Amino acid sequence: MSGEERRLEWPDRPGDGAAAPSGLLDLLGVAAVLVETDGRIDMWSPQAEELFGYTRAEAVGRYAAPLLLHPEHREAAIRLFAEVMATGRGWAGAFPVRHKDGSTRLVEFRNMRLTDSLGDHYALGLATDRSTVQEVERQVALSTRLVAQAPIGLSVLDTGLRYLAVNPALAAMHGVAEADHIGRRFRDLLPGPAFEDVERAMRQVLATGVPVVDQEVVGLTAADPEHEHAWAVSLYRLEDHHGHVLGAANVVVDVTDRYRAAREADRAQRRLRLMATGSAGIGTTLDVERTARELADVVVPGLADMVAVDLLDSVLQTGRTDVGEEPALFRALAVKIAYATDAERALVPPGHLTAYHAGHPAAHCVRTRRPVLITHLDSGDTGRVAADSDAARLLAEAGVHTHMAVPLTARGHVIGVMGLARARNPQPFDEDDLTLACELASCAALSIDNAVLHQHIRSAAETLQRSLLPRLSPRHPGLEVAARYRPAQAFSEVGGDWYDVIPLDGDRTALAVGDVMGSGIPAATTMGRLRTATSTLADLDLGPARILTHLDKITLGLDPYIATCVYAVYDPHHAQLRVASAGHLPPVLVRAGQAPELLDLPSGIPLGVGGAPFQATTLPLRPGDQLVLYTDGLVETRNDPIDERLEDLLRLLSAPYASAEETCDQLLKQLRHPAGHDDVALLVARAHPLTADGVPGPARD
């Protein structure tokens, strides 16, 4: 375009006047030549100067044929010229033209006759380089073929984001005919949040010229309104060769298969992560409620929005799964929801009992031993999965739309049910989700069943243990006695710790504390046999060393058990204590007005080892003095050195306590961890002056 031309640009909107100029004519370089009837050139455009090489001064006034044609072509050209001038019919075609530099160029011509106001005729010739025309034709043909037959979606939109052209592939993706695209805005054809980002990207591309390549879009279209599809969208700004913005090109590739495969791969990885988390995090203790909470923590929010873990109450109470003819009674163990919602009130709180109606998935699981998968749950259908009508209303308001119930099966028996639901997560549960839930439930069920079994065994052992411990008599001449037994906590086995206080002739009292190594019912039974043997031997009026010798022989017959023991005899008339130890922790002696001390006794070997004698030690125990016997559960921990714990014991005993009962309570409170892993037997004996009836009197300083 020469500098003499003015380029008028108008807004590209209907009704605003002339449209913006196209750059196509500039690209073709169309030259205009006006020839008079005698063949002389009357007008010569700047494009003609570029095409033919002659300036306007060199061309105007000269005959066109001699100037532009080789001699051998002039006759044909003059004949065509005469025909146009005579008939007024135009002529188009390619003709070889001589350039000023002597070369020959094939030029595409459009010739037509013009008539002015006086009736005079002129010939107007429009010409452009034939090779340029052919290149444009090839590009147009190629573009048309690509657009029409390409398997990818292609479209052109104007600067107002109205469709100017779409190909069949894109029309099929949208589910809208090609003709129905033209003139319509992008947002009108593709509404919704998923496509708002694309529209913003289009405007950004139009403003900056920076293309967007492979932006992933996931959404629904009229072509398939029930299923999500994914597309890779690329956007480019279209400009003519002068830089004028024409609009935007949109290239769309359907990548739904890739998207779904990636999503399935992600789900598979998520399932593996959940299984790994479940394997490591479920069943870390032998506590029923904690194991259920661990299961709930794994599945929410990784698999479900909410979960309830229920156990058959008969399993908790009796260890049996037989629920009889009545509706199964469930005890809620754990509930978890991924976010705050009123739906929490629809779930049975942990610890509460409920009997679900016959159509409830939990009841179905118990009857059939098979899981229940509800992929789609209407708001009016939540009664199927709710405990009552109020719960159904809360679940419907929360938007619960899919549900699973999975039996907790252990050793071939259904012991409970895990119920899962989704509300905010829009995806329905599917068979893969059900398989994962069943695997996690199976893992948890065995741990829960082991915990229940352990709980029953532990309860039986604790009952046996407590039944074998003595009932302390309030009358012990010259002694105030207090004792405590604390079993190991729920996730540990009850052990074989015991204490005994045995009245002897002559107002004497035998004091014993022992610990059978091992746990459970066998340890409790062995403890009972040793305590009975100790009581029987005490009646024979044997000394502490001989008592331990006989107990050692008895324990040898109880293989593989061994035990530790401290046995002492107090004589209030002589204020004397005789004590012997069989591998037990040293007793503490607290003398009136002095610091507590660990008795330095010959420690001996544990009972049941055999082959070594026991030695007794005699020491004074005057009114006001206090003897403390204990088992290792009071002072031993997994993390603290035993010497430090014994120092803590001595420090606590240095404080004045009003009674032996208070001493026991304070020692347990300060030294015993709430989650202690071992039993504790504690015996405190405080010496008092004898009264006339043998009952302890006030202690003397």
C-alpha positions in Angstrom: 0.0 0.0 0.0 1.4 3.4 -1.0 1.7 6.3 1.3 -0.9 8.1 -0.9 -3.7 5.8 0.3 -5.8 6.3 3.4 -6.7 3.2 5.4 -10.2 3.7 6.9 -10.9 1.4 9.9 -14.4 1.1 11.2 -15.8 -0.8 14.2 -16.5 -4.4 13.3 -20.1 -4.4 14.3 -23.3 -4.4 12.2 -24.9 -1.0 11.9 -21.7 0.9 12.5 -21.0 1.8 8.9 -18.3 0.4 6.6 -16.5 -2.6 7.8 -12.7 -2.6 8.4 -10.7 -3.2 5.3 -9.5 -6.7 4.4 -5.8 -7.3 4.0 -6.4 -9.7 1.1 -6.2 -7.1 -1.7 -3.0 -5.8 -0.1 -1.7 -9.3 -0.1 -2.5 -9.8 -3.8 -1.1 -6.4 -4.7 -3.9 -5.7 -7.3 -2.8 -3.2 -9.9 -5.2 -0.9 -11.8 -4.6 0.3 -15.4 -7.0 2.5 -17.4 -6.6 2.3 -21.2 -8.3 4.6 -23.8 -10.0 3.2 -26.9 -6.9 3.7 -29.0 -4.8 1.6 -26.6 -3.0 4.4 -24.8 -2.6 4.2 -21.1 -4.6 6.9 -19.3 -4.1 6.0 -15.6 -1.5 3.9 -13.8 -1.8 2.9 -10.1 1.1 2.6 -7.6 0.5 -1.2 -7.5 1.0 -1.2 -11.3 4.4 0.4 -10.8 5.3 -2.5 -8.4 3.9 -5.2 -10.7 5.3 -4.0 -14.0 8.3 -1.9 -13.0 7.4 1.3 -14.9 6.7 4.5 -13.1 3.5 6.5 -13.8 5.5 9.0 -15.8 7.0 6.2 -17.9 3.6 4.5 -18.6 0.9 7.2 -18.9 0.3 8.3 -22.5 2.2 5.3 -24.1 0.5 2.4 -25.9 0.0 -0.5 -23.6 0.7 -3.3 -26.0 4.3 -2.2 -27.1 5.1 -1.3 -23.5 4.0 -4.4 -21.7 3.9 -7.2 -24.3 6.4 -9.2 -26.3 5.9 -8.9 -30.0 4.6 -12.5 -30.3 1.8 -11.8 -27.8 0.6 -8.4 -29.0 -1.8 -9.6 -31.7 -3.7 -11.9 -29.3 -3.8 -9.1 -26.7 -5.1 -6.5 -29.2 -7.8 -8.9 -30.4 -9.0 -9.5 -26.8 -8.9 -5.8 -26.1 -11.0 -5.0 -29.2 -13.6 -7.6 -28.2 -14.0 -6.2 -24.7 -14.3 -2.6 -26.1 -16.8 -3.7 -28.7 -19.1 -6.0 -26.7 -18.7 -4.7 -23.1 -18.1 -8.3 -22.0 -15.2 -8.6 -19.5 -12.3 -11.0 -19.9 -10.3 -12.8 -17.3 -7.3 -14.9 -17.6 -3.5 -15.2 -17.3 -1.2 -13.5 -19.8 2.6 -13.2 -20.1 3.8 -9.6 -19.5 7.2 -8.1 -20.1 8.6 -6.4 -17.0 10.7 -3.3 -17.3 13.8 -5.3 -16.3 13.2 -7.5 -19.4 11.9 -10.6 -17.6 8.5 -12.2 -18.4 5.9 -12.6 -15.7 2.6 -14.5 -15.9 0.0 -12.0 -14.7 -3.7 -12.7 -13.8 -6.0 -10.1 -15.5 -9.5 -9.0 -15.0 -10.5 -6.6 -18.0 -13.8 -4.7 -18.2 -15.2 -1.8 -20.3 -16.1 1.4 -18.4 -18.2 4.3 -19.8 -18.0 7.8 -18.6 -20.8 10.4 -18.4 -20.1 11.5 -22.0 -20.5 8.0 -23.4 -16.8 7.5 -24.0 -15.4 4.0 -23.4 -12.3 3.0 -21.5 -10.8 -0.4 -20.6 -10.0 -1.1 -17.0 -7.5 -3.8 -16.3 -7.0 -5.2 -12.8 -3.9 -7.4 -12.6 -1.9 -9.3 -10.0 1.0 -11.7 -10.1 -0.3 -15.1 -11.1 2.0 -17.0 -8.7 0.7 -14.9 -5.8 -2.9 -15.8 -6.8 -2.1 -19.5 -7.1 -0.4 -19.5 -3.6 -3.5 -17.8 -2.1 -5.7 -20.3 -3.9 -3.6 -23.2 -2.6 -3.7 -21.9 1.0 -7.5 -21.3 0.8 -8.1 -24.8 -0.6 -5.8 -26.4 2.0 -7.4 -24.4 4.8 -10.9 -25.3 3.6 -10.1 -29.0 3.3 -8.4 -29.0 6.7 -11.2 -27.2 8.4 -13.9 -29.4 6.8 -12.2 -32.8 7.3 -10.0 -32.3 10.4 -10.9 -34.6 13.3 -10.1 -31.8 15.7 -12.5 -28.9 16.4 -11.8 -25.7 14.6 -13.5 -22.3 14.8 -13.0 -18.7 14.1 -14.6 -16.0 16.2 -14.6 -12.3 15.7 -13.4 -9.7 18.2 -16.9 -9.8 19.9 -16.4 -13.6 20.3 -19.2 -14.4 17.8 -18.7 -17.5 15.7 -17.7 -16.8 12.1 -16.9 -20.3 11.1 -16.9 -23.8 12.6 -15.9 -27.2 11.2 -18.1 -30.3 11.4 -15.9 -31.8 14.2 -16.5 -28.9 16.5 -20.2 -28.8 15.7 -20.4 -32.5 16.7 -18.5 -31.9 19.9 -20.9 -29.1 20.9 -24.0 -31.0 19.7 -25.1 -27.9 17.7 -25.3 -27.6 13.9 -22.7 -25.6 12.0 -25.2 -23.1 10.7 -26.6 -22.6 14.2 -23.1 -21.4 15.4 -22.7 -18.6 13.0 -23.3 -15.2 14.6 -23.9 -16.6 18.0 -21.7 -15.7 21.0 -19.4 -18.3 22.6 -21.1 -17.9 26.0 -24.5 -18.5 24.4 -23.5 -21.8 23.0 -21.4 -23.0 25.9 -22.7 -21.6 29.2 -21.5 -22.6 32.6 -18.5 -22.1 34.9 -16.3 -24.6 33.0 -16.4 -22.4 29.9 -16.1 -19.1 31.6 -12.4 -19.6 32.0 -12.1 -20.2 28.3 -14.0 -17.0 27.4 -11.7 -15.1 29.7 -8.7 -16.7 28.0 -10.0 -15.7 24.6 -10.3 -12.1 25.6 -6.8 -12.2 27.0 -5.5 -13.6 23.7 -7.3 -10.9 21.7 -5.8 -8.2 24.0 -2.2 -9.5 24.2 -1.7 -11.7 21.2 -0.1 -14.4 23.5 -1.6 -17.8 22.5 -3.0 -20.2 25.0 -2.0 -23.8 24.2 -3.6 -27.0 25.6 -5.8 -25.5 28.3 -7.8 -28.4 29.7 -11.5 -27.9 30.0 -13.9 -30.3 31.6 -17.7 -29.9 31.3 -21.0 -30.9 29.7 -22.3 -30.0 26.3 -25.5 -30.6 24.4 -23.8 -33.5 22.6 -23.7 -35.5 25.8 -25.4 -33.7 28.7 -25.2 -36.7 31.1 -21.4 -37.2 31.0 -18.4 -35.0 31.5 -16.0 -34.6 28.6 -12.6 -33.1 28.5 -11.0 -31.0 25.8 -7.6 -29.5 25.2 -8.2 -26.0 24.0 -5.7 -23.8 22.1 -6.4 -20.2 21.3 -4.6 -17.9 18.8 -5.1 -14.3 17.7 -5.8 -13.8 14.0 -4.3 -10.7 12.3 -3.9 -9.6 8.7 -0.4 -8.8 7.4 -0.7 -5.2 8.6 -1.3 -6.4 12.2 -5.0 -5.6 12.2 -6.8 -8.0 14.7 -9.4 -10.1 12.9 -10.5 -12.3 15.7 -9.5 -15.5 17.4 -9.0 -19.1 16.2 -10.1 -21.9 18.5 -8.5 -25.3 18.2 -10.2 -28.0 20.3 -9.0 -31.6 20.7 -11.3 -34.1 22.5 -9.1 -35.7 25.2 -11.9 -37.4 27.2 -10.3 -40.8 26.9 -7.0 -39.5 28.2 -8.8 -37.5 31.0 -10.8 -40.6 32.1 -7.7 -42.8 32.0 -5.8 -40.2 34.1 -8.7 -40.0 36.5 -8.8 -43.8 36.8 -5.1 -43.9 37.4 -5.4 -41.2 40.0 -8.2 -43.2 41.6 -6.1 -46.3 41.6 -3.3 -44.5 43.3 -5.7 -43.0 45.8 -7.0 -46.5 46.5 -3.5 -47.8 47.0 -2.7 -44.9 49.3 -5.8 -45.5 51.3 -5.0 -49.2 51.6 -1.5 -48.4 52.7 -2.8 -45.9 55.2 -5.4 -48.4 56.4 -2.8 -51.2 56.8 -0.6 -49.0 58.9 -3.2 -47.0 60.8 -6.0 -49.5 61.6 -5.6 -51.9 64.5 -2.7 -50.2 66.3 -4.1 -51.2 69.7 -6.4 -53.8 71.2 -9.0 -51.2 71.9 -12.4 -51.6 70.2 -13.5 -48.0 70.0 -10.1 -46.7 69.0 -9.9 -49.3 66.1 -13.3 -48.1 64.9 -12.1 -44.5 65.0 -9.0 -45.4 63.1 -11.2 -47.0 60.3 -13.3 -43.8 60.2 -10.2 -41.6 60.0 -9.0 -43.6 56.9 -12.2 -43.5 54.9 -13.1 -39.8 55.6 -12.4 -37.7 53.6 -10.4 -40.0 51.3 -13.4 -42.2 50.3 -16.5 -40.7 51.7 -17.9 -37.5 53.2 -19.4 -39.2 56.2 -19.1 -42.6 57.9 -20.6 -44.5 60.8 -19.1 -47.7 62.2 -21.5 -49.9 64.2 -20.9 -53.2 66.0 -23.5 -55.8 66.9 -24.1 -55.3 70.6 -24.3 -59.1 71.1 -20.6 -59.3 70.0 -19.6 -56.7 72.6 -21.6 -58.3 75.4 -21.1 -62.0 74.8 -18.7 -62.4 71.9 -21.5 -64.1 69.8 -23.1 -62.8 66.6 -26.4 -64.6 67.0 -29.0 -61.9 67.2 -32.0 -64.2 67.3 -35.4 -63.4 65.7 -35.4 -59.8 67.0 -34.0 -56.9 64.9 -30.3 -56.7 65.3 -29.2 -54.2 68.0 -26.2 -52.1 67.0 -23.9 -50.1 69.2 -22.3 -47.1 67.5 -18.5 -47.1 67.8 -17.3 -44.2 65.6 -18.8 -41.4 63.5 -16.9 -39.0 61.3 -17.9 -36.2 58.8 -15.5 -34.3 56.6 -17.1 -30.9 57.3 -19.5 -29.2 59.7 -23.1 -30.1 58.8 -26.4 -30.8 60.5 -26.3 -34.2 59.0 -24.1 -35.2 62.0 -27.3 -35.2 64.1 -28.7 -37.9 61.7 -26.0 -40.4 62.7 -26.2 -42.4 65.9 -23.7 -41.0 68.4 -20.9 -43.3 69.6 -21.8 -45.4 72.5 -25.6 -45.4 71.8 -27.7 -48.3 70.8 -30.0 -48.5 67.8 -32.1 -51.1 65.9 -32.3 -50.3 62.2 -35.5 -51.0 60.3 -35.6 -54.2 58.2 -35.0 -52.2 54.9 -31.9 -50.4 56.2 -28.7 -51.4 54.5 -27.1 -52.3 57.8 -29.8 -54.7 58.6 -29.5 -56.1 55.0 -25.8 -56.6 55.5 -26.3 -58.6 58.7 -29.0 -60.8 57.1 -27.2 -61.5 53.8 -23.5 -60.9 54.7 -23.2 -58.9 51.5 -22.5 -55.2 51.0 -25.1 -52.7 49.7 -24.3 -50.1 47.0 -26.7 -47.3 46.2 -25.3 -45.2 43.4 -28.2 -42.7 43.3 -30.3 -41.6 46.2 -33.1 -39.1 45.7 -33.8 -36.6 48.4 -37.1 -38.4 49.1 -35.4 -41.7 49.3 -33.0 -41.0 52.2 -35.4 -42.9 54.6 -33.8 -46.1 53.2 -30.5 -45.2 54.8 -31.6 -43.3 57.9 -32.4 -44.5 61.4 -35.7 -42.5 61.6 -37.7 -39.9 59.8 -35.8 -36.9 61.4 -32.5 -38.4 60.3 -33.9 -38.9 56.8 -34.8 -35.2 56.6 -31.3 -34.1 57.8 -29.6 -36.4 55.3 -31.8 -35.0 52.5 -31.1 -31.4 53.5 -27.4 -32.2 53.5 -27.6 -33.4 50.0 -26.7 -37.1 50.6 -27.0 -38.7 47.1 -25.1 -42.0 47.3 -24.6 -44.6 50.0 -22.7 -47.8 50.8 -23.1 -50.3 53.6 -20.2 -52.8 54.1 -20.3 -55.7 56.5 -17.5 -56.0 59.1 -16.7 -59.7 58.6 -14.2 -61.5 60.9 -13.6 -65.3 61.0 -16.6 -65.9 58.8 -19.1 -63.9 60.9 -20.6 -60.5 60.5 -19.8 -58.5 63.6 -20.9 -55.1 62.5 -21.4 -52.7 59.6 -19.7 -49.6 58.2 -22.0 -47.1 56.5 -20.6 -44.5 54.1 -22.2 -41.6 52.2 -21.4 -38.7 50.0 -23.0 -35.2 49.9 -20.6 -32.5 48.7 -18.6 -34.9 46.6 -20.8 -35.1 43.5 -19.4 -38.4 42.3 -21.6 -41.4 43.1 -20.0 -44.5 44.7 -19.1 -47.1 42.1 -18.0 -50.8 42.2 -14.3 -49.7 42.6 -15.3 -47.7 45.7 -17.2 -50.6 47.1 -14.3 -53.0 46.6 -12.0 -50.6 48.4 -14.5 -50.1 51.2 -14.8 -53.9 51.6 -11.0 -54.3 51.8 -10.7 -51.6 54.5 -13.6 -53.1 56.4 -12.1 -56.6 56.2 -8.8 -55.3 57.6 -10.6 -53.4 60.4 -13.0 -56.2 61.2 -10.3 -58.6 62.2 -8.6 -56.0 64.4 -12.0 -55.1 66.0 -12.8 -58.8 66.5 -9.3 -59.4 68.1 -9.9 -56.4 70.3 -13.3 -57.7 71.4 -11.9 -61.1 72.1 -9.1 -59.5 74.1 -11.6 -57.4 76.0 -13.5 -60.5 77.0 -10.4 -62.4 78.0 -9.1 -59.4 79.8 -12.4 -58.9 81.6 -12.4 -62.6 82.7 -8.8 -62.4 83.8 -9.4 -59.3 85.8 -12.5 -60.8 87.4 -10.5 -63.9 88.3 -7.6 -61.7 89.5 -9.8 -59.6 91.8 -11.7 -62.7 93.1 -8.4 -64.2 94.2 -7.2 -61.2 96.1 -7.9 -61.1 99.8 -10.4 -59.0 101.6 -8.4 -57.0 104.2 -9.5 -57.3 107.8 -9.8 -54.1 109.7 -8.0 -55.7 112.7 -4.3 -56.2 112.5 -2.6 -55.9 115.9 -0.1 -53.0 115.8 -0.6 -52.3 112.1 -2.6 -50.0 109.9 -2.8 -51.7 106.5 -4.0 -50.4 103.1 -3.7 -52.2 99.7 -4.5 -51.5 96.1 -4.6 -53.5 92.9 -4.8 -51.8 89.5 -5.0 -53.9 86.3 -3.2 -53.0 83.1 -5.3 -50.8 80.8 -7.6 -52.0 78.0 -5.0 -52.6 75.4 -2.7 -54.6 77.7 -3.2 -58.0 79.3 -4.1 -58.3 83.0 -1.0 -59.7 84.8 -0.4 -61.9 87.8 0.3 -59.3 90.5 -1.0 -59.9 94.0 -0.8 -58.9 97.7 -1.8 -60.7 100.8 -2.1 -59.9 104.5 -2.2 -63.0 106.7 -2.9 -62.9 110.5 -0.5 -65.2 112.5 -0.4 -66.4 116.1 1.0 -64.0 118.8 -0.6 -60.9 117.1 1.9 -61.2 114.3 1.0 -60.4 110.7 2.5 -61.7 107.5 2.7 -59.3 104.5 3.3 -60.5 101.0 3.5 -58.9 97.5 4.3 -60.9 94.4 4.3 -60.7 90.6 3.8 -63.7 88.3 5.6 -63.1 85.0 3.1 -63.3 82.2 -0.4 -62.1 81.6 -4.0 -63.2 81.1 -6.0 -65.9 82.7 -3.0 -68.4 83.0 -1.0 -65.8 84.9 -4.0 -65.0 87.2 -4.5 -68.7 87.8 -0.9 -69.2 88.7 -1.1 -66.2 91.0 -4.1 -67.7 92.8 -2.2 -71.0 93.3 0.9 -69.2 94.7 -1.3 -67.0 97.0 -3.1 -70.1 98.3 0.2 -71.8 98.9 1.6 -68.8 100.7 -1.4 -68.6 103.0 -1.1 -72.3 103.7 2.6 -72.2 104.4 2.2 -69.1 106.7 -0.1 -71.2 109.0 2.9 -73.6 109.5 4.7 -70.7 111.3 7.7 -70.9 109.0 10.2 -68.0 108.6 10.2 -65.8 105.5 13.3 -67.6 104.0 11.7 -71.1 104.4 8.4 -69.8 103.0 10.1 -68.6 99.8 12.1 -71.9 99.6 8.8 -73.9 99.6 7.2 -71.4 97.1 10.2 -71.8 94.8 9.6 -75.6 94.7 5.9 -75.1 94.1 6.6 -72.7 91.3 9.0 -75.1 89.6 6.0 -77.4 89.2 4.1 -74.7 87.4 6.6 -74.4 84.5 7.0 -72.2 82.5 6.0 -69.6 85.1 8.3 -67.8 87.4 7.5 -65.1 89.9 9.0 -62.5 92.2 7.9 -62.1 95.8 8.6 -60.2 99.0 7.4 -61.9 102.2 7.6 -60.3 105.6 6.4 -61.0 109.2 5.8 -58.2 111.7 5.8 -58.9 115.5 4.2 -55.9 117.2 5.3 -57.1 120.7 8.9 -56.9 119.8 8.5 -54.1 117.1 10.4 -56.4 114.8 10.2 -57.1 111.1 11.6 -60.2 109.4 11.7 -59.9 105.6 13.0 -62.0 102.6 13.0 -61.3 98.8 12.8 -63.6 95.8 14.1 -61.4 93.0 11.6 -58.6 93.8 12.1 -54.8 93.9 13.3 -53.6 97.3 10.6 -52.5 99.8 10.7 -48.9 101.1 11.0 -48.3 104.8 9.9 -44.9 106.1 11.0 -44.3 109.6 9.4 -41.7 111.7 11.2 -38.4 111.3 13.7 -39.8 108.8 14.1 -39.9 105.0 12.6 -42.9 103.2 15.1 -45.6 102.2 15.1 -48.7 100.0 15.8 -51.7 102.1 19.2 -53.3 101.2 18.0 -57.0 101.2 19.6 -60.0 99.7 17.6 -60.0 96.5 17.5 -63.7 95.9 16.4 -65.3 92.7 12.8 -65.4 91.3 10.6 -68.2 92.3 10.6 -71.1 89.9 14.3 -70.8 89.0 15.5 -73.1 91.9 19.0 -73.9 93.1 19.7 -71.0 95.4 18.9 -70.4 99.1 16.9 -67.4 100.3 18.0 -65.2 103.2 15.9 -63.3 105.7 16.7 -59.9 107.3 15.5 -58.7 110.7 15.1 -55.1 111.4 13.1 -52.9 113.9 9.7 -51.5 112.9 8.6 -49.2 115.6 5.3 -47.3 115.9 5.2 -44.5 113.4 7.4 -46.4 110.9 5.9 -47.4 107.5 6.7 -50.3 105.2 5.8 -50.0 101.5 5.7 -53.1 99.3 4.9 -52.8 95.5 5.2 -54.5 92.2 7.2 -53.2 89.2 4.1 -51.7 87.5 4.2 -48.9 90.0 7.7 -47.6 89.1 8.7 -49.1 85.7 7.9 -47.3 82.5 9.1 -47.8 78.9 10.9 -44.5 78.7 12.3 -43.7 82.2 15.3 -45.3 83.9 14.3 -47.4 86.9 16.7 -45.5 89.2 14.9 -42.2 88.5 11.5 -43.8 89.1 12.7 -45.2 92.4 13.9 -41.8 93.4 10.5 -40.4 92.6 9.0 -43.0 94.9 11.2 -42.0 97.7 10.5 -38.4 97.2 6.8 -38.9 97.3 7.1 -41.0 100.5 9.0 -38.2 102.2 5.7 -36.2 102.4 3.5 -36.7 105.5 0.3 -38.6 104.8 -2.5 -38.9 107.3 -3.0 -42.6 106.7 -1.9 -45.7 104.9 -5.0 -45.3 102.6 -3.9 -41.8 101.6 -0.4 -43.0 101.0 -1.7 -45.6 98.6 -3.9 -43.1 96.8 -1.1 -40.5 96.3 1.4 -43.1 95.1 -1.0 -44.4 92.5 -2.0 -40.9 91.4 1.6 -39.6 91.1 3.4 -42.6 89.7 0.8 -44.7 87.8 0.2 -43.6 84.2 -3.4 -43.7 83.1 -2.5 -46.0 80.2 -0.2 -48.2 82.3 1.0 -51.3 80.5 1.4 -53.4 83.6 -0.5 -54.4 86.7 0.2 -52.8 90.1 -0.1 -54.3 93.5 0.6 -52.0 96.4 0.7 -52.7 100.1 1.3 -50.1 102.8 1.7 -51.1 106.5 2.1 -48.4 109.2 3.1 -49.5 112.7 1.1 -48.3 115.7 1.3 -48.9 119.4 -0.7 -51.9 120.6 -3.9 -51.3 122.7 -5.4 -53.6 125.2 -7.6 -55.2 122.6 -4.9 -55.4 120.0 -6.3 -52.7 117.8 -3.6 -50.1 116.7 -3.6 -47.0 118.8 -2.3 -43.5 118.0 1.2 -43.5 116.5 4.0 -42.1 118.6 6.5 -39.5 117.2 
